[in-house]
Amino acid sequence: MSNFETDYLIVGAGAVGLAFADTLMDEDPDCHITIVDKHARPGGHWNDAYPFVALHQPSATYGVNSMEMCPDRVDEHGHNAGMYPLAKHAEILSYYSKLMSERMIPSGRVSYHPLTEYKDGEAGVHRIRGILSGEEQTVHVRRKLVDGTYFKTSVPSTHKPAFEIADGARFTTPGDLPALWKEADNLPGHYIILGAGKTAMDTGVWLLEMGVAPEKIGWVRPRDSWMFNRKLLQPAYHRIEGLIQFQMDLVECAASSESGDEMLAKLGERGTMLRLDEDVTPKMFHFAVISEGEVELLRQIETVYRQGRVTKIEPGKMHFRDETVEVPENTLFIDCTATAVPFEARENVRPFFEGDTITLQLAQTPFVPYSAALAAFIEANFETDAEKNNLLPPAPLTDTTDTYPYAVMSNLMSTAILSNNEKTNAFNAKSRLHPTGPAIARLIAEGSPKLAELGKVGPRIQGLMPQVVQLGMKAKAIHEAG
Ligand SMILES: Cc1cc2nc3c(=O)[nH]c(=O)nc-3n(C[C@H](O)[C@H](O)[C@H](O)COP(=O)(O)OP(=O)(O)OC[C@H]3O[C@@H](n4cnc5c(N)ncnc54)[C@H](O)[C@@H]3O)c2cc1C
């Protein structure tokens, strides 16, 4: 067994571990970083994703601080036309590979161990194991172990479905759909999408765009969800008006509502939030972002099963807990039931900074890479755990309509804490992962006339904060009751 030393041992080379490492490299130019990951390439769960996946919000604020992800220009074609680009699967993977091979490894300060599993450790002595070699190594960590696996992202290709699949049932995952051309002589007569989240929506859009007739598609949607309207979430420098409207819509609707459902219904009326079916009240909110064009397309799928979760599939039949429905004999069932971000993780919420361990969680929901980069900045620029944790209370991972106001309240509180601190305020102004910071700094430097409107936002939000907190605290109680 061999030994080596490092300052920071990061477990996970996904969006979180890499955003942390990237910022730490700049903020603490002397430290040595070791990154281990079970995957063979950087990029975490994106390695296992279906090939037609893309980011759902503009790439402008995804990735790491030191590298842009996509060109700064609007898309001209498809359902994202008129909006800023969403990196696609291959682009995301190539981005993270480039980051590793052109910035991190050549710096001489990062050791990257792919196909390597973190086993265990304490008091600065940790064990890792090469998955193919089986060889174990001891890592002496001079400063901290950084857990970049908190989100335990789950995707269809790697999760185990929680329903029974009878012999003869045609079953697949979204990742295998593009290979259907190989079965041109034996194509399914019908397709049923299982699941109601973003993967299911992507699958529906893909099938329709590939020419499958809407009447040949069925969709099991146990719960409907609200989604953010992507047109309001465009890069701040270009579309600051959209972001201001978005922020004010959230605050005004929270301040004037008695419940999360009421708040989201009001946001729906304003077009800030979208839903697939105007006649169904969504109960789920997983922070998915969608375009009006995608919603229009998905509404063409009219066969929607709302009997709950599927318990068993078999040729010609689909079973729910209390009901069995007949489906066309030659149906291909497509599993989109993986939870992507497992919201159960909320039970493990803990301080970011605890002695010799950092647990990367959300600082603001749902800004995953920004939160990790901010944690690295705080780690490098503040002294005690108490000071660091005061700046970075973990944000809640809410998943339902009645708990969402808690996330809104927490984000506003976090924004206030970070902007009241000179150092974190300066970090936000330069972090490309922050939704508005650098754009506002640029507008200030240019003396932009847009600043007049922007200046009114803070006082308006402050004026409504007591009502937002009232609703947020109600939602917090529901969230904590589980
Ligand atoms: C289909 C899909 C689309 C999404 N789209 C967006 C989007 O557009 N915008 C957005 O902000 N978020 C999106 N998300 C959320 C997404 O989960 C986060 O953005 C982010 O990618 C999570 O990164 P992570 O590093 O936490 O997790 P992961 O990507 O899962 O990385 C964790 C890594 O840790 C490794 N690991 C775990 N345990 C060990 C161990 N013991 N030893 C060694 N390595 C270990 C794993 O191999 C993995 O590579 C999406 C999620 C999914 C599933």
The ligand as an ORCA input file, in Angstrom:
! r2SCAN-3c Opt
* xyz 0 1
  C     -30.532     14.892    -16.007
  C     -30.096     15.975    -15.078
  C     -30.066     17.298    -15.518
  C     -29.670     18.307    -14.663
  N     -29.633     19.590    -15.133
  C     -29.184     20.574    -14.342
  C     -29.073     21.920    -14.821
  O     -29.355     22.240    -15.964
  N     -28.645     22.859    -13.960
  C     -28.317     22.571    -12.678
  O     -27.908     23.470    -11.952
  N     -28.411     21.327    -12.211
  C     -28.835     20.326    -12.992
  N     -28.923     19.055    -12.511
  C     -28.611     18.829    -11.103
  C     -27.215     18.256    -10.991
  O     -27.335     17.146    -10.164
  C     -26.209     19.225    -10.477
  O     -26.126     20.355    -11.313
  C     -24.782     18.682    -10.424
  O     -24.397     18.109    -11.655
  C     -24.579     17.721     -9.303
  O     -23.196     17.507     -9.247
  P     -22.511     16.720     -8.078
  O     -21.069     16.962     -8.258
  O     -23.152     17.063     -6.803
  O     -22.932     15.203     -8.321
  P     -22.362     14.090     -9.294
  O     -22.335     14.568    -10.683
  O     -23.170     12.874     -9.009
  O     -20.862     13.885     -8.827
  C     -20.511     13.209     -7.658
  C     -19.364     12.308     -8.007
  O     -18.930     11.681     -6.802
  C     -18.460     10.406     -7.126
  N     -18.455      9.596     -5.909
  C     -19.489      9.317     -5.090
  N     -19.075      8.547     -4.053
  C     -17.745      8.342     -4.233
  C     -16.745      7.629     -3.511
  N     -17.007      6.974     -2.381
  N     -15.501      7.622     -4.008
  C     -15.181      8.282     -5.148
  N     -16.095      8.985     -5.865
  C     -17.357      9.012     -5.413
  C     -19.410      9.895     -8.183
  O     -18.787      8.916     -8.978
  C     -19.704     11.176     -8.971
  O     -18.900     11.272    -10.120
  C     -29.307     18.013    -13.336
  C     -29.340     16.691    -12.892
  C     -29.724     15.670    -13.745
  C     -29.737     14.254    -13.255
*
